[in-house]
Amino acid sequence: MNAKCINMAALVVMALSCLMLGACAGPAPGESFPEYAASPERVIASAHATETAHALGRGINLGNVFESPLGNGDWGVPMRAEYVNKISAAGFTTVRIPVRWSNHATTDTAATIDEAFARRIDETVDAFLARGMFVVLNMHHYRQLSGDQLDPGEARVDNAVLQLRFYKLWQQIAARYKDRSSHLLFELYNEPHGSLDRDWNDMASRALRIVRQSNPQRIVIIGPGRWNGADALAQLRLPPDPNLIVTIHDYDPMDFTHQGAEWSKPVRPTGVSCCSDEQRARIVRGLGTAQTWSKLNGYPVWLGEFGAYSKAPMESRAVYTRAVRDEAERRGISWAYWEFGAGFGAYDPRADRWRPELLEALLGK
């Protein structure tokens, strides 16, 4: 193909992408996903959002259950009905359910979600709601969207449809759960980073507008870029919507919390204990940044993830976990521990019991 043909093909692709994303004149019906228009007045969180953020209380992540590429527990934690009772009975008030929707949907622009997979999510969401708990349902690990290397078993899609699929997925998720109680919250995306750092404010605004078509009042959670780091809050531009909660993740000090983690390159040395005065200062730093941002911007903050990997000494894991819990609660920040029963797990699926040191650190007096 000569250069002229290549240029013409590029123009066609750009025009089609423009139509699909609603970024040019005359978009196809149903394909325009506008972002929120800026408000001439300062918008802050509603009483509903503020009260909900406080009511989330003490939570736990249902990690490694639905966010693997196959979504069937192949990352070590198959979902069992009794886990709902165990989490509820332990005293947690919130469960966060990470879901890799992107690998359970068609790879075209429609991104039609697999119904059998969605029903499994329905069952889990409804089981926790039936126990009066809050449920945070998110989109997790759409690797290609962030420019990450794909996980084994994850399908690659055409780069031209990446963002459109994100919007289409939320269109379906929001419509599917529109009649659930207000105890169900949506979280737009877990830890935006990489290529998303540039586009995230715009994408979050457009995705929220889509959610609002079917869920005008539901609380939606949005986090900043750079892996939901508190230091990235300064770059977060929220849409002018009062029913929002902002989330951060805090794994400082990383040399302790991620020691021996096989997915980190290079793998951090093991044998690191916690918590010295310097380590405690690092724990406090992110929470303090989030607290200050919250007061200045009028939106509540939720600590959606923190935890220490199993390669860390258990005694130190318990000390660290209690320290984060105490520092968050001292600042009026609700939290959710990462996670239930995998590498960071507070629960031991093999022994079929909670790890007492961690459960005490999370929920004890």
Buried (B, 14 or more C-beta within 10 A) or exposed (E): EEEEEEEEEEEEEEEEBBBBBBEEEEBEEEBBBEBBEEEEEEBBBBEBBBEBBEEBBBBBBBBBBBBBBBBEBBBBBEBBEEBBEBBBEBEBBBBBBBBBBBBBBBBEBBBBBBEEBBEBBBEBBBBBBEBEBBBBBBBBBBBBBBEBEEBEEBEEBEEBBBBBBBBBBBBBBBBBBBEBEEBBBBBBBBBBBBBBBEBBBBBBBBBBBBBBEBBEEBBBBBBBBBBBBBBBBEEBEBBBBBBBBBBBBBBBBEEBBBBBBEEEEEEBEEEBBBBEEEBBEBBBBBBBBBBBBBEEBBBBBBBBBBBBBBBBBEEBBBBBBBBBBEBBBEBEBBBBBBBBBBBBBBBBBEEEEBBEBBBBBBBEE
